[in-house]
Amino acid sequence: MRPNRTKQLLAEGKVALGSGLGQFRSPEIPKLYAAAGLDWTFIDTEHGCFDLETVQDLIRTALLTTLTPIVRVADLQYSLVARALDMGAEGIIFPRVESPELLERAISWTKFPRRGIRGFGLAAPQVGYKSHTFQEIIDHLNENVLVVLQIETQTAVNRCDELLSVPGVDVVMVGPADLSISLGVGGQFDHPKMIETISGVIDCCRRHGVYPGIQCRTLAMAKGWKQRGMKFIGCGNDIAFLWEKVRETVEQLNA
């Protein structure tokens, strides 16, 4: 059973870089991401268009590389979390979290007893076709699944200390798009209100020993937040990378 490389990088004090995957159903994308040097990808089942079979194919392909496959579930429901993990996801992103009580329940779905209530439904592919005891599998996965909480609203920001007091959160990933809308400055990612609010989330993470992260739309934005102390940084996604490069090429050829 392989260790969670992204968790290792973060524990070593390094920055873990990733990107979203939500439009292209090709298993080549995880291989491309890994070859480019990304550490993780989040497979988006909240805003993405994938069915379960596609999610499984993307996860399985990622597991053949150094890339950590993380699934952003559409909602905080046991069945969505458990099935993603049973397909081999090495992490879960919980979107739109505002309730510490619901977060605590959701985290319990990512852990086997006695640390949680996840049911055991694994087969040979999930353990690399190796022979392991139940206890070895349970101990390994309980330690290696990455739990990512998204902060996306003013309410979540106000409750940041409460949310991060819930045991089991590894990473906070700020969602700037929804957060900017909630703050009344939609799409203004460099607005002073955004900078101050996100900086406050970083401070909260440091108080609670949680790694701060953010999903960015542009390289400049990602570089800026890296300099401000973010450790789990996503930049762009599959469709954005292709669109930006095609547009740049056409503009330059037409110049």
Backbone torsions as a table, in degrees:
resi	resn	phi	psi	omega
1	MET	NA	131.4	-174.6
2	ARG	-86.5	145.7	176.1
3	PRO	-73.3	161.2	178.0
4	ASN	-80.7	105.4	-174.3
5	ARG	-63.2	-37.2	179.8
6	THR	-65.7	-40.6	175.8
7	LYS	-62.3	-38.2	178.2
8	GLN	-64.3	-45.3	179.8
9	LEU	-59.4	-45.3	-179.9
10	LEU	-63.9	-41.5	179.4
11	ALA	-63.9	-27.6	178.5
12	GLU	-84.3	2.0	179.0
13	GLY	83.1	11.8	-178.3
14	LYS	-91.5	163.0	175.1
15	VAL	-87.9	131.6	177.7
16	ALA	-104.0	121.7	-175.6
17	LEU	-103.5	139.6	-179.6
18	GLY	-148.8	-175.3	178.4
19	SER	-157.2	160.6	-178.8
20	GLY	-84.2	159.9	178.3
21	LEU	-143.7	110.4	-174.8
22	GLY	-147.7	-2.1	-176.0
23	GLN	-122.5	-44.2	-173.5
24	PHE	-91.9	125.8	-174.8
25	ARG	-87.0	8.9	-176.7
26	SER	-79.5	128.9	173.6
27	PRO	-66.0	-7.7	176.1
28	GLU	-68.9	-24.7	-175.8
29	ILE	-63.8	-48.4	176.0
30	PRO	-58.3	-38.3	178.1
31	LYS	-65.3	-39.9	177.6
32	LEU	-63.2	-46.5	179.0
33	TYR	-58.1	-45.9	-178.9
34	ALA	-64.3	-43.4	-179.6
35	ALA	-64.0	-31.6	179.3
36	ALA	-75.1	-16.3	177.4
37	GLY	107.7	7.2	175.7
38	LEU	-69.6	152.7	-178.5
39	ASP	-95.8	-30.3	-176.8
40	TRP	-149.6	161.4	170.5
41	THR	-136.5	144.5	171.1
42	PHE	-107.2	124.2	179.0
43	ILE	-86.3	115.8	-166.2
44	ASP	-92.8	105.6	175.0
45	THR	-103.2	6.3	172.7
46	GLU	-85.7	-54.3	-179.8
47	HIS	-108.8	-9.9	-179.6
48	GLY	-79.0	178.5	-171.9
49	CYS	-115.1	18.4	-171.1
50	PHE	-85.1	144.8	167.9
51	ASP	-90.9	176.7	-174.5
52	LEU	-64.1	-37.5	-178.8
53	GLU	-64.2	-39.4	177.9
54	THR	-66.1	-43.7	177.6
55	VAL	-57.0	-44.5	179.2
56	GLN	-61.5	-44.1	179.9
57	ASP	-62.1	-41.6	-179.8
58	LEU	-66.6	-41.2	177.8
59	ILE	-63.6	-48.5	-177.4
60	ARG	-61.0	-38.7	178.4
61	THR	-66.7	-43.7	179.1
62	ALA	-58.9	-37.3	-178.0
63	LEU	-69.2	-13.4	174.5
64	LEU	-85.1	-4.2	-179.0
65	THR	-120.1	-169.1	175.5
66	THR	-86.7	-1.7	-174.9
67	LEU	-75.4	135.4	176.3
68	THR	-88.8	114.8	177.8
69	PRO	-84.4	123.8	179.3
70	ILE	-121.9	137.7	179.8
71	VAL	-108.9	126.9	168.8
72	ARG	-89.3	113.0	-178.1
73	VAL	-75.4	156.6	-178.3
74	ALA	-72.7	-27.5	-176.9
75	ASP	-159.9	166.3	178.7
76	LEU	-86.0	85.9	177.4
77	GLN	-132.4	140.2	-177.5
78	TYR	-56.1	-45.7	-174.6
79	SER	-62.3	-36.7	-179.8
80	LEU	-69.5	-40.5	-179.6
81	VAL	-69.9	-49.6	-175.5
82	ALA	-63.3	-40.9	-178.3
83	ARG	-68.7	-38.2	177.2
84	ALA	-62.2	-43.9	179.6
85	LEU	-68.2	-38.4	178.8
86	ASP	-67.2	-23.3	175.1
87	MET	-78.8	-8.4	176.3
88	GLY	112.8	2.5	178.3
89	ALA	-57.0	138.9	-179.8
90	GLU	-98.4	5.6	177.2
91	GLY	-167.2	160.6	178.5
92	ILE	-130.7	134.8	171.1
93	ILE	-104.6	124.5	177.0
94	PHE	-96.9	114.2	-179.3
95	PRO	-87.0	157.1	168.5
96	ARG	56.1	37.0	-177.7
97	VAL	-83.0	130.5	175.9
98	GLU	-133.3	-15.1	-174.5
99	SER	-107.9	119.3	175.8
100	PRO	-60.2	-35.4	-178.6
101	GLU	-66.8	-44.4	178.1
102	LEU	-66.9	-37.9	178.0
103	LEU	-61.9	-42.4	179.5
104	GLU	-60.8	-43.3	177.5
105	ARG	-63.2	-43.8	-177.6
106	ALA	-63.4	-40.1	178.1
107	ILE	-64.3	-35.3	179.4
108	SER	-62.8	-24.0	178.5
109	TRP	-73.9	-17.0	-178.4
110	THR	-91.2	-6.5	-175.0
111	LYS	-122.3	141.0	173.6
112	PHE	-78.2	156.5	175.3
113	PRO	-56.5	140.0	16.9
114	ARG	-99.0	3.5	-178.3
115	ARG	-85.7	-10.1	179.9
116	GLY	-166.1	-159.4	-176.9
117	ILE	-128.5	17.3	179.1
118	ARG	-60.2	133.7	177.0
119	GLY	-80.4	151.7	-177.5
120	PHE	-92.9	109.4	-179.8
121	GLY	-135.2	32.3	-175.0
122	LEU	-88.4	152.7	177.7
123	ALA	-130.5	-173.9	-173.8
124	ALA	-54.4	-42.7	-178.1
125	PRO	-59.8	-34.5	-175.9
126	GLN	-72.2	-14.9	178.4
127	VAL	-118.3	23.2	175.4
128	GLY	66.9	25.6	-179.5
129	TYR	58.0	30.3	176.9
130	LYS	-104.1	161.5	179.6
131	SER	-93.0	114.9	178.5
132	HIS	-137.2	151.0	174.8
133	THR	-77.0	162.0	176.5
134	PHE	-55.5	-44.6	-175.6
135	GLN	-65.8	-36.7	176.8
136	GLU	-63.0	-42.8	179.5
137	ILE	-65.5	-46.0	-179.2
138	ILE	-60.2	-48.6	-178.3
139	ASP	-62.7	-42.0	-178.0
140	HIS	-65.0	-49.2	-176.2
141	LEU	-70.8	-35.1	176.4
142	ASN	-61.0	-32.6	179.8
143	GLU	-84.0	-28.0	-167.7
144	ASN	-103.1	-15.1	177.4
145	VAL	-70.4	129.4	-179.3
146	LEU	-91.9	125.6	179.6
147	VAL	-105.7	119.2	-176.8
148	VAL	-118.1	124.4	178.0
149	LEU	-101.9	130.5	175.4
150	GLN	-94.7	131.6	172.1
151	ILE	-102.7	115.9	-171.6
152	GLU	-135.5	-0.1	-177.1
153	THR	-140.3	162.6	175.6
154	GLN	-60.4	-38.2	178.9
155	THR	-60.8	-44.3	178.8
156	ALA	-63.4	-39.2	177.3
157	VAL	-62.3	-44.3	179.9
158	ASN	-62.3	-30.3	-177.7
159	ARG	-101.9	17.6	-172.8
160	CYS	-56.6	-46.3	179.8
161	ASP	-61.9	-40.4	177.9
162	GLU	-63.9	-45.9	-177.8
163	LEU	-63.7	-42.4	-176.7
164	LEU	-80.0	-6.7	172.5
165	SER	-79.8	-12.4	177.7
166	VAL	-72.8	124.3	-178.7
167	PRO	-63.7	140.8	172.4
168	GLY	107.9	-6.5	177.1
169	VAL	-79.2	124.1	178.1
170	ASP	-93.5	-42.3	-172.1
171	VAL	-137.4	142.8	165.2
172	VAL	-105.3	129.4	175.3
173	MET	-117.0	110.2	177.3
174	VAL	-68.1	134.9	173.3
175	GLY	-102.7	94.1	-171.1
176	PRO	-63.3	-32.9	-177.0
177	ALA	-62.1	-57.6	-179.3
178	ASP	-66.8	-34.8	179.5
179	LEU	-64.9	-41.8	179.8
180	SER	-62.4	-39.0	177.7
181	ILE	-64.7	-44.0	-179.8
182	SER	-62.8	-32.7	-179.5
183	LEU	-83.9	-4.4	179.4
184	GLY	83.2	18.1	179.6
185	VAL	-131.1	49.3	-173.0
186	GLY	-47.5	122.2	176.4
187	GLY	77.9	-2.4	-180.0
188	GLN	-95.0	78.7	-170.1
189	PHE	-72.4	-17.8	177.0
190	ASP	-102.7	13.2	177.8
191	HIS	-64.7	139.8	179.7
192	PRO	-53.0	-34.6	178.7
193	LYS	-64.6	-38.4	176.9
194	MET	-67.6	-46.6	-178.5
195	ILE	-60.1	-45.9	-179.0
196	GLU	-64.2	-42.6	-177.5
197	THR	-67.1	-46.8	-179.0
198	ILE	-67.4	-36.9	176.2
199	SER	-62.1	-35.8	176.2
200	GLY	-65.0	-36.4	176.7
201	VAL	-65.2	-40.9	176.7
202	ILE	-59.5	-44.4	178.4
203	ASP	-61.1	-40.3	179.1
204	CYS	-63.4	-42.3	178.4
205	CYS	-60.0	-43.5	-179.9
206	ARG	-62.9	-38.6	179.1
207	ARG	-63.2	-32.1	-173.7
208	HIS	-104.3	4.0	178.7
209	GLY	68.7	33.2	179.4
210	VAL	-112.5	143.9	-178.1
211	TYR	-78.4	127.5	178.6
212	PRO	-82.9	140.0	-179.7
213	GLY	-143.7	169.7	-178.9
214	ILE	-157.8	147.5	173.0
215	GLN	-104.8	118.6	-174.1
216	CYS	-110.6	150.7	179.3
217	ARG	-90.4	-22.7	-176.1
218	THR	-130.8	157.3	177.3
219	LEU	-63.0	-42.4	-179.4
220	ALA	-60.3	-42.2	179.1
221	MET	-63.6	-43.4	-179.9
222	ALA	-63.2	-43.0	179.8
223	LYS	-64.4	-38.8	179.4
224	GLY	-62.7	-43.8	-178.7
225	TRP	-76.6	-25.1	171.8
226	LYS	-62.7	-42.7	179.1
227	GLN	-66.3	-26.5	179.9
228	ARG	-87.7	0.3	171.9
229	GLY	113.8	3.8	176.6
230	MET	-65.7	141.3	-177.5
231	LYS	-112.3	-23.5	-177.8
232	PHE	-120.5	97.8	-168.2
233	ILE	-118.8	120.3	172.9
234	GLY	-103.0	141.8	179.7
235	CYS	-137.4	119.1	175.9
236	GLY	70.8	-170.8	175.7
237	ASN	-156.1	-178.3	-172.8
238	ASP	-58.8	-48.5	-176.7
239	ILE	-71.0	-35.3	-179.5
240	ALA	-65.7	-41.2	179.8
241	PHE	-61.0	-46.1	-179.0
242	LEU	-66.5	-46.7	-178.3
243	TRP	-60.4	-45.5	-178.3
244	GLU	-63.5	-41.1	-177.8
245	LYS	-71.7	-40.8	177.6
246	VAL	-62.3	-47.3	-179.7
247	ARG	-61.0	-45.2	179.0
248	GLU	-60.5	-42.6	-178.9
249	THR	-64.1	-47.4	-178.9
250	VAL	-63.6	-43.8	179.6
251	GLU	-60.6	-40.1	-178.4
252	GLN	-72.9	-35.8	178.4
253	LEU	-70.5	-27.9	179.9
254	ASN	-89.1	-5.7	-177.0
255	ALA	-69.8	NA	NA
